[in-house]
Amino acid sequence: MAAIVLAAAASSAATSLGAGTFFAAVAGGAGGFLGGFVDRAIFGGGKARINQEGSRLTDLMVQASTYGKAIPVVYGNARIAGNVIWSRPIQEHVTTSTQSSGGGKGGGGGGGVETTTTSYTYTASLAVAICEGAISEVVRVWADSKQLDLTQGSYTLYLGDETQLPDTYISSFYTAGQTPAYRGMSYVVIKDFPLGDFGNRIPNFTFEVRRTLKKPFDLEDKIKDITIIPGAGEFVYDTVVQEKTSGQQDVSGNFVQGGKVTKMNLNNLNNKADMLVALDNLKANLPNVEWVSVVVNWFSDSVDPAVSIIKPAVEFDGQGARVAPDDWAVGSFTRTTAHEILTFPDGTPTYGGTPTDKSIVRLCQELKARGYNVLFYPMVQVDTITPQSKPWRGRITATTIADANNFFTRTNGYNGFITHYANLNVGGVLLKNNIDAFMIGSELIGLTQYMNPTGVFPAVTQLKSLAATVKSAVGAGVKVMYGGDWSEYHSVNGWYNLDPLWSDSNIDAVAIDCYFPLTPDLPQSQIDYQAVYDGWTQDEGWDYYWDGTRTTQTFYSGSTYAWKNVQHWWNSTHTNPDASGTAWTAKMKPVWFSELGFPSVDGCSNQPNVFVDPDSVESFYPRGSRGRVDFLAQRTALDASIDYLDAQNVLDANFIPRKFIWTWDARPFPFFPDLGSVWADGSNWKTGHWVQGKLGLSNLGQIVADLLKKVGYDTTMYDTSRLTDIVSGFIITNRQTVRACLEQLSTAYFFDMVESDGLLKFIKRGKVSNTTVDFTELVPGDDAINTFSITRTQELELPRQVDVIYLNRTADYQAGTQSSQRQTVKAVDYATVNLPIVLSDQEAKVVADVTLYNAWVGRVQYQFTVPPKYALLEPTDVITVTKDGAAYVMRINSTKLVRNGMQEIMAVAEDVSSYDFYNPAGTGTPNLQPPTSISATRLELLDLPAFPTDAVTDAYLRYGVVGLGGDWTGSAVYRSDDGGSNYALMQTLTAQATIGAVLNIIPAGTIYTWDNSTTIDVLLTFGQLQSVTDIAVLNGANVCVIGDEVIQFQTATLLDTNKYRLSNLLRGRLGTEWAVSGHVAGERFIMLTNALARELMASSGWSISKKYKPVTIGSTLGATTAQDFTYAARALKPYEPVHIVGSRNTGGDLTINWKRRTRIGGDWRDAVDIPLSEESERYEVEIMQGVTLKRTITGLTSPTTIYTAAQQVTDFGSAQSSVSVKVYQLSAAVGRGNAGIATI
């Protein structure tokens, strides 16, 4: 007897799928006829079974601290909660700050008040077990729902290999030798983790883990050469983080920040440039890469070479932003002279800008430092929207000799593009010294195939000249080559047009962008590894060619013009139609494949050169494709192609020694493609040629083999070779049998397991019928009546809907649901499939559709007996029984040897087409948010006049902060009283002040009354402004400080993002008339609101320069730049006296009178004088002659004095008709106040 050991839906799944009858329909009784050894080894000993519940999706996100808890097992990528295996008591940290305020004299007298503030913070140190090791890496970590930056804080990760040593931090708390190493288990030690953001409790830590099962000679190990794109992005290749600050220039031409700073090339959780993270990932996923090709784009504005201008491009013109530390620069081009990338009607750009020269050199230096050889690959793109959007560079087509020549030689032509990089020198660093090969271009087929009337190909001649120029510049140590398109490299109409270039002494190798069609427009169901491998030496381009409409197929008479037969072309001399031989000789130079790749869609090997980009006129699916995302198809095509090409290279080392896989991206996965708000082309990733995020995943067969290994099976006991599916992630969290694990996998990937020929064979569903049995051949059963028994499950016992619950990577591995439903049936049951498997929305939709459909197809079961001629039939075979003109297609579940060598067969109805279902699934937006980073804090320290709410003796330093980046979470402000040796915390601020700068120069305006003529243009870093009524202004609304002048405004008009125009002003408020004049462009603008903090300053700290640091939360004192500030206690300075007048007596004496003002409590009340606000009333008067002081009158205790005629004669030589004076009110704390100035 033989039976399916495991079916695609087995008993534990049947429980959740709607019970016994449905299970019988789907599983066909599988799992109930297990051989003894298999039964004991995989499913536990004995015949009695204990039902064990498998991994639940609800288990995966809940952290525990449990003895005896099963160690989770992860395959592929998955997010999982940990188990706390060690911890210290939560630590309390006490911070005390003291503020002193004196009694009288503005804080300088006795009897003061000392205020002590004590704050408490808490940290935890713990170790969290993640899963069974060894893992490849921890990709991301969450504390509750907050993603953590593992570069910030103290984290030690152990991958879980068998050689890891005990953690030194944990060991420090125990006797030597008493700390376990936890070998075979991955875990993380977290030291002094701050708990403030989590309610002073230990948060729930979850980890995105990658564990890749690898076998020898996997595709990932075979890849030796890779291209890096996108080639467009001003700083996409930079290894230094660049910050873009939005803003504009003030009237003096100075840049003013408006809005937040964004980090242009830091979109990851590693706190370093995206390019560096992408290179780290490259090494982790493709460990044997030797050569890296760096693609760099300039842009043509037309496909017409007669008018085409080629320039580097920028993403913005520089008027609305600046970049630091290195703004964009390519050669002599600036943001104003470069091409500005076009935008679609929705505002999205067509491309990124050209990478800066500095970033190119830095990247090549980084690659060399990592041990890679570098191929530099400049590539022109066409940036047009009309009449064609983003056409291929091969569409640049010459029709005259002048067009072909001018394309290369004109100012801002192609030659300038290429020679710029051949001669690139950035700060004394030469690009040529950091590369190993240089491409002078590729795929210019519309130019190179143009032949002039004399039989010359002018563009080829230009390329020869360009090659000579480049070779002269880069030297003999750098290989120079041109990349011919797969349809270009060979010949055109029999003419070997590129042979003059290929044979040129300045060209070191024949480079081909290799996208040959390898399979003849087949559906993916007919394409496997062997079909792709064989496609290199057969079919289109080898045996035959199509006409332009692909309606007529013509077979070659030989290999001469078979363009896919590169080896024949390379190994032959070439003769043109005019019988002239070319300069090419057999095997003259090596052949490199400068590009080799496939889109990740079904049918990708039919037409590898096409790609899907809705914004491009070149957007297509391959011929024969049904437009389905298919990572496995891409992988199979790459695997077979590399194997074939490597085999040819073994025969001759110069034949394709290098083959650059297209492509790896400088933007690291998963941030690209998930961050759609950052990169507009992320939606193209799933169907595109990118391999990152698609390679490095686990193979279904390898996972099954690993599970079998856990129960003692070796490789001679099973065959998993047919299980080729790519598994994004699979998690085992509970104690469960291997059977339970296999059931979950078989439910998602539709395979069965059968004992055959002494092996456990794992068979994929979807096989076509390979045997037909006619009813007349069937043998009657024992009752001699039911020769062909058919059993049908009634409709009411079947599900109406199947819901598949799965782990959704783009939703941060939260549970997703996809459903399939039958509408016109009597069934009412709903079935649920819980899968601890990472699936895409589309993959889960297929599982739901196929499961439901098979439940209804499989309601029909068959039982019959066949004669000995069918003895080789075994479970999982798909056969057809014909009876009365009807064909019954079925899948065998079990066979039983009965009398005389006959077999009794039990089978279930099968529709193999169901495994090819593809109904588009509803998809959500990825949850991934742009990673946060620590942004700098701008601190504004304010020495302001007293506020109406201040006490008379209060001397407050007011200060406000604003985060310069969008990720700002707060800042702790520190001050040093000893020149920077020690710092004390002043206050931690989480509210941002409304801060900006003034764009225009404010003229001196009206004071004491409304200024309706002056307007002020303000650009804010943070905050919003609003208009109020005039009464509200008089009641204290809309108060700001500009420079040192305090101003109120009634109207705030929004002009642009973060830009306002202020009008209807009250100037010189709070006694700042002295600051009304002398304004400059770019002055600070700060709203005086409750967002400002204040600190009472003791007199010992006045007029002394101190250092201040605004330390952003998450940063450190050492990483924060100090700023110097001297507090002069302006809050205690008396206002300038007003209404200064003079009168003379008959003797010429000048009586000077004035009105004092008050700092506090100056409201107008009838019959009541204003408060003095000073310890005593005292004044001084200065007599001036221009800027020269002539006399100071002191000791004044009332607002009047007499400047006698005699004194005037002494000071000036005669009595004066008018005198210039300065009048000061005195403060006991700070001395003179602001001067009232008048000529009387």
DAPECOR-V198088 format. One record per helix or strand of 2 or more residues. SS is the DSSP state (A for helix, B for strand). FROM is the first residue (numbers start at 1). TO is the last residue. Records with the same first field share a line. If there is no record, write none. Layout:
SS = FROM-TO + FROM-TO
This chain:
B = 2-6 + 73-81 + 83-87 + 91-101 + 113-132 + 137-143 + 146-147 + 154-158 + 185-194 + 205-211 + 225-229 + 243-249 + 255-263 + 291-300 + 310-311 + 313-314 + 321-324 + 339-340 + 373-382 + 425-426 + 429-430 + 437-442 + 479-485 + 509-514 + 544-546 + 553-555 + 590-596 + 655-665 + 698-699 + 718-719 + 726-727 + 729-732 + 751-756 + 759-764 + 771-774 + 788-792 + 799-808 + 814-821 + 829-838 + 860-866 + 878-883 + 886-897 + 903-909 + 937-942 + 956-963 + 971-976 + 984-989 + 995-998 + 1016-1022 + 1039-1042 + 1045-1056 + 1059-1069 + 1084-1087 + 1093-1096 + 1105-1112 + 1123-1126 + 1138-1144 + 1150-1155 + 1179-1185 + 1188-1196 + 1200-1203 + 1220-1227 + 1231-1232 + 1236-1239
A = 11-17 + 20-27 + 36-43 + 57-59 + 105-107 + 168-171 + 196-198 + 219-222 + 274-285 + 357-369 + 393-395 + 401-409 + 414-422 + 431-434 + 445-448 + 458-474 + 499-502 + 524-526 + 529-535 + 566-570 + 604-606 + 631-651 + 671-674 + 680-684 + 700-710 + 715-717 + 738-749 + 775-777 + 795-797 + 809-811 + 841-857 + 868-870 + 899-901 + 912-916 + 1030-1034 + 1073-1075 + 1099-1101 + 1130-1132 + 1205-1212
